[in-house]
């Protein structure tokens, strides 16, 4: 797929990995729907301003990916603006920390609803359009935690394992329509999830500072000795958009932390 003048929806696109993906797609000439919650409107405005500085175009759309009507409206907004949707990046996600014996049903349900149901609903919302056009790319965000289970984040692991299974199944369904479906599996990325949720938990568990905890998990425990970046994730998405013969894959971008 030539990304010049293509249209890409990035959920959770206002900041972090979503923002990095949006920027890399914009550098290739894609027009971006930055879809996110109203609560991050200021971040989203910054993202859109930078996309325009990069020479592309972007619009903001409010979406809660747990609501199918909002997912449909998101897709329709892209079609109303530019007439098509070429790429969907299911990036919106949440995480929390807690052992199973103390994990609440509410915490479990939130993670599963956003990470799994949201991926399903957004894919469903755009699927018929891509099938009719016989063209498209759907790229889901899984995780290295979707390949190997990690203590303290069972619900997150379950959600990201589910995303990989969903990716494989949807890839088979969409293949006759020349729509590819893949996933990327980020490792230790300096993003909101790591900085605000995971690093504090690691620091508390090991009795060290947050700075020391981040150094340990992102450098000492990574075979390549460095954290991954949001740009890495965006470049992987660009690659999968251009790779017409790759589908049903879940690609690790973890500096060697996950090789399965």
C-alpha positions as CSV (number, residue, x, y, z in Angstrom):
1,X,0.0,0.0,0.0
2,X,1.2,3.5,-0.9
3,X,0.5,5.6,2.1
4,X,0.6,8.9,0.3
5,X,-2.9,10.4,0.6
6,X,-4.2,7.3,2.4
7,X,-6.5,7.7,5.4
8,X,-5.6,6.1,8.7
9,X,-7.5,6.0,11.9
10,X,-5.4,5.7,15.1
11,X,-7.4,5.0,18.3
12,X,-5.7,6.3,21.4
13,X,-3.8,8.5,19.1
14,X,-3.5,11.6,21.3
15,X,-0.3,10.6,23.1
16,X,2.2,7.9,23.7
17,X,2.5,5.0,21.3
18,X,-0.6,6.2,19.4
19,X,1.0,9.6,18.8
20,X,4.2,8.0,17.6
21,X,2.3,5.9,15.2
22,X,0.3,8.8,13.9
23,X,3.5,10.8,13.3
24,X,5.2,8.0,11.4
25,X,2.1,7.5,9.2
26,X,1.9,11.3,8.6
27,X,5.6,11.4,7.5
28,X,4.5,8.9,4.7
29,X,1.8,11.2,3.6
30,X,-1.2,9.6,5.3
31,X,-4.1,11.7,6.6
32,X,-4.9,10.9,10.2
33,X,-8.0,10.5,12.3
34,X,-6.7,11.1,15.8
35,X,-9.4,9.2,17.8
36,X,-9.4,9.4,21.6
37,X,-11.3,10.3,24.6
38,X,-12.4,13.9,25.2
39,X,-10.4,14.0,28.4
40,X,-7.2,14.1,26.4
41,X,-8.3,16.8,24.0
42,X,-5.4,19.1,24.8
43,X,-2.9,16.3,24.0
44,X,-4.8,15.5,20.8
45,X,-4.6,19.1,19.7
46,X,-0.8,19.0,20.0
47,X,-0.7,15.8,18.0
48,X,-2.8,17.3,15.2
49,X,-0.7,20.4,15.1
50,X,2.4,18.4,14.7
51,X,0.9,16.2,12.0
52,X,0.0,19.4,10.0
53,X,3.6,20.7,10.6
54,X,4.8,17.4,9.0
55,X,2.8,18.4,5.9
56,X,-0.2,16.1,6.3
57,X,-3.7,16.6,7.5
58,X,-5.6,15.3,10.6
59,X,-8.9,15.6,12.3
60,X,-9.9,14.9,15.9
61,X,-12.7,12.4,16.7
62,X,-14.0,11.7,20.2
63,X,-14.4,7.9,20.7
64,X,-14.9,5.5,23.5
65,X,-14.0,2.2,21.8
66,X,-16.3,0.3,24.1
67,X,-19.3,1.8,22.4
68,X,-20.1,0.5,18.9
69,X,-22.1,3.6,17.9
70,X,-19.1,5.8,18.7
71,X,-16.8,3.4,16.7
72,X,-19.2,3.7,13.7
73,X,-19.3,7.4,14.0
74,X,-15.5,7.5,14.0
75,X,-15.3,5.6,10.8
76,X,-18.0,7.7,9.2
77,X,-16.2,10.9,10.2
78,X,-13.2,9.7,8.2
79,X,-15.3,8.8,5.2
80,X,-17.2,12.1,5.4
81,X,-13.9,14.0,5.4
82,X,-11.8,12.0,2.9
83,X,-14.1,9.4,1.3
84,X,-12.3,6.4,2.6
85,X,-10.5,4.5,5.3
86,X,-7.3,2.6,4.3
87,X,-5.7,1.9,7.7
88,X,-7.1,1.2,11.2
89,X,-4.7,1.1,14.1
90,X,-6.3,-0.4,17.2
91,X,-4.0,1.3,19.7
92,X,-6.4,2.3,22.5
93,X,-5.6,0.4,25.7
94,X,-5.5,0.5,29.4
95,X,-3.6,-1.3,32.2
96,X,-3.6,-1.7,35.9
97,X,-1.6,-3.8,38.4
98,X,-2.9,-6.4,40.9
99,X,-2.6,-10.0,41.8
100,X,-5.5,-12.3,40.8
101,X,-6.6,-12.9,44.4
102,X,-7.0,-9.2,45.0
103,X,-8.1,-8.1,41.5
104,X,-11.6,-6.7,41.3
105,X,-14.1,-7.7,38.7
106,X,-14.3,-4.0,37.7
107,X,-10.6,-3.8,37.0
108,X,-10.7,-7.1,35.0
109,X,-13.8,-5.9,33.0
110,X,-12.3,-2.5,32.2
111,X,-9.1,-3.9,30.7
112,X,-10.9,-6.6,28.7
113,X,-13.5,-4.1,27.5
114,X,-11.1,-1.5,26.2
115,X,-8.3,-3.8,25.0
116,X,-10.3,-6.7,23.5
117,X,-13.9,-5.5,23.0
118,X,-12.6,-2.1,21.7
119,X,-10.4,-3.9,19.1
120,X,-13.4,-6.0,18.0
121,X,-15.8,-3.1,17.8
122,X,-13.5,-0.8,15.8
123,X,-12.6,-3.6,13.4
124,X,-16.2,-4.4,13.0
125,X,-17.0,-0.8,12.3
126,X,-14.5,-0.5,9.5
127,X,-14.6,-4.0,8.2
128,X,-17.5,-3.8,5.7
129,X,-16.0,-0.6,4.2
130,X,-12.6,-2.3,3.6
131,X,-14.3,-5.4,2.2
132,X,-16.3,-3.3,-0.3
133,X,-13.1,-1.5,-1.4
134,X,-11.2,-4.8,-1.4
135,X,-8.3,-3.0,0.2
136,X,-7.1,-2.2,3.7
137,X,-4.8,-2.7,6.7
138,X,-5.9,-3.4,10.2
139,X,-3.1,-3.3,12.8
140,X,-3.8,-4.2,16.4
141,X,-1.7,-3.4,19.4
142,X,-0.9,-6.5,21.5
143,X,2.2,-6.7,23.8
144,X,5.1,-8.8,24.8
145,X,2.6,-9.6,27.6
146,X,0.5,-11.2,24.9
147,X,3.2,-13.7,24.3
148,X,4.3,-14.6,27.9
149,X,2.3,-14.1,31.0
150,X,3.6,-11.7,33.7
151,X,2.7,-11.7,37.4
152,X,0.6,-8.8,38.6
153,X,-1.0,-8.1,35.2
154,X,-3.0,-11.2,34.5
155,X,-6.0,-9.3,33.1
156,X,-3.7,-7.3,30.8
157,X,-2.0,-10.4,29.7
158,X,-5.3,-12.1,29.0
159,X,-6.4,-9.2,27.0
160,X,-3.3,-9.1,24.8
161,X,-3.2,-12.8,24.3
162,X,-6.8,-12.4,23.1
163,X,-5.8,-9.7,20.7
164,X,-3.3,-12.0,19.0
165,X,-6.0,-14.7,18.6
166,X,-8.4,-12.2,17.3
167,X,-5.8,-10.9,14.8
168,X,-5.2,-14.4,13.4
169,X,-8.9,-15.1,13.1
170,X,-9.8,-11.8,11.5
171,X,-6.8,-12.1,9.1
172,X,-8.4,-15.3,7.7
173,X,-11.8,-13.7,7.3
174,X,-10.4,-10.6,5.6
175,X,-7.9,-12.3,3.3
176,X,-10.3,-12.9,0.4
177,X,-10.9,-9.2,0.3
178,X,-7.2,-8.3,0.2
179,X,-7.3,-6.8,3.6
180,X,-4.4,-7.7,5.9
181,X,-4.6,-7.9,9.7
182,X,-1.5,-8.0,11.9
183,X,-0.4,-7.1,15.4
184,X,2.6,-5.5,16.9
185,X,3.8,-6.4,20.4
186,X,5.7,-3.5,22.1
187,X,8.2,-4.1,24.9
188,X,9.5,-1.5,27.3
189,X,8.4,1.8,25.8
190,X,8.7,5.1,27.6
191,X,5.0,5.8,27.5
192,X,2.1,6.6,29.9
193,X,1.6,2.9,30.8
194,X,5.1,2.3,31.8
195,X,5.9,5.7,33.5
196,X,2.6,6.1,35.4
197,X,1.5,2.5,36.1
198,X,4.2,-0.2,35.6
199,X,7.3,1.6,36.7
200,X,5.8,2.7,40.1
201,X,4.7,-0.9,40.7
202,X,8.2,-2.3,39.9
203,X,9.8,0.3,42.1
204,X,7.6,-0.5,45.0
205,X,8.0,-4.2,44.6
206,X,11.8,-4.0,44.5
207,X,12.2,-1.2,47.0
208,X,14.1,1.1,44.6
209,X,13.4,4.5,43.0
210,X,11.3,4.9,39.9
211,X,14.4,6.0,38.0
212,X,16.3,2.9,39.0
213,X,13.3,0.7,38.2
214,X,13.0,2.1,34.7
215,X,16.8,1.6,34.2
216,X,16.5,-2.0,35.3
217,X,13.5,-3.0,33.1
218,X,14.4,-0.9,30.0
219,X,18.1,-1.4,29.9
220,X,19.6,-4.1,32.1
221,X,16.8,-6.6,31.4
222,X,16.6,-6.0,27.7
223,X,19.0,-8.0,25.5
224,X,19.8,-5.0,23.3
225,X,20.3,-2.8,26.4
226,X,17.9,0.0,25.5
227,X,14.2,0.8,25.7
228,X,12.0,0.8,22.7
229,X,10.5,4.1,21.4
230,X,7.2,5.2,20.1
231,X,9.0,5.8,16.8
232,X,9.9,2.1,16.7
233,X,6.2,1.3,16.9
234,X,5.2,3.7,14.2
235,X,7.9,2.4,11.9
236,X,6.6,-1.1,12.4
237,X,3.1,0.0,11.5
238,X,4.3,1.7,8.4
239,X,6.1,-1.5,7.4
240,X,3.0,-3.6,7.9
241,X,1.0,-1.1,5.8
242,X,3.4,-1.5,3.0
243,X,3.8,-5.3,3.3
244,X,1.0,-6.7,1.2
245,X,1.9,-10.4,1.7
246,X,2.1,-10.4,5.5
247,X,-1.1,-11.1,7.5
248,X,-2.0,-12.8,10.7
249,X,1.3,-12.0,12.3
250,X,2.2,-10.6,15.7
251,X,5.6,-8.9,15.6
252,X,7.7,-8.4,18.7
253,X,9.3,-5.0,19.1
254,X,10.9,-5.5,22.4
255,X,14.7,-5.4,22.0
256,X,14.9,-9.1,22.4
257,X,13.0,-9.3,25.7
258,X,10.3,-11.4,24.0
259,X,11.4,-13.8,21.1
260,X,8.4,-16.1,21.0
